[in-house]
């Protein structure tokens, strides 16, 4: 199992959030920094099969919809990878 830690501590902007995602989840250099690209990259390109998320509670309220989107896509990817016979999971630590 390849585990990644996505640290969102004090993340202030959506683009910064996507940069942290790209780095932590080992996305390719051409990652599009949007939610469609996140789904595609995590489902088919990332070697990571478990994501541990830290620091959500430190993010500003204006990014709460983005966190909801992140959580929803993680759940979708979990189900899609299960359909494909691949493992995937995630945990929100704080």
N, C-alpha and C positions, 0 to 999 in steps of 0.2 A: 504494500500500500504506500503510495506516495502522498504525503501530507503537506499541505501548504498552510501557512499562517498569514491571513490577510489582516493587517493591522491598520485600522481606520482611525486610530487615535488622533484627535485634533484635525482631522481632515475637514477642510472648509469649503471646497468647491467640487462640483461634479467632475470636472476634467481631472482634478487631482485624485479623486476617487478611482476613476478609470485607470490612471497611471499606476496607482497602487495595486489595483486588480491585475493589470497587465504584468507587472513585475512578479507579484506573489504567485500567480497561477501559470507563469511561464508561457504567456501568450506570444505569438509571433510578432515580429516588428511591424507588420502591416495591420495589426489589430486596430479596428475602426473607432474605438472609444465611444461606443454607443451600446444600447441594450441588445439590439439584434446581433451585433458582433460578439458581445459577451456570451450570449446563448450559443452561437455557432462555435466559438473558440473553446468554450468550456465543454461542450458536448463532444466535439470531434478532434480538437487539436491539443488540448492540454493533457500532459501526463499525470496531472494531479487527480487523485480520486477521493480525497478527503480535504475539506477546507475548514479551518478553525478561524472564526472571525473575532477579532478583539477591537475594543475601543468605540463601539457604536454609540455608547452613551455620551461620548465627548463631542459628537458631531452637532452642528447647528440644526435647529428645527426646520430650516428651509430644505435640508437634505433628507428629511424623513420620508417624503414620497420616493426618493431614490433608494433608500434602504428597503422600503416595501417592495420596490421593483426588483432589487437584488435578491431578496428573500424568495419572491415568487419565482424568479428564474432558476434559482438554486433548486427549488422544489421540482420545477419542470424538468430540469436536467437530470435530477435524481431518477425520476420516472422514465425518462427517455433512455438513459443509460441502462436501467434495469431491463427495459424492453430489448435492448441490444445485447444483453448478457454481460454488461460491464458494471463493475462496482462504482458507487459514488455515494458520498455522504457529506454532511456539513454539521457544524455545531457553532452556535453563537455563545461565546464565552462571557462576554459582558457588553 
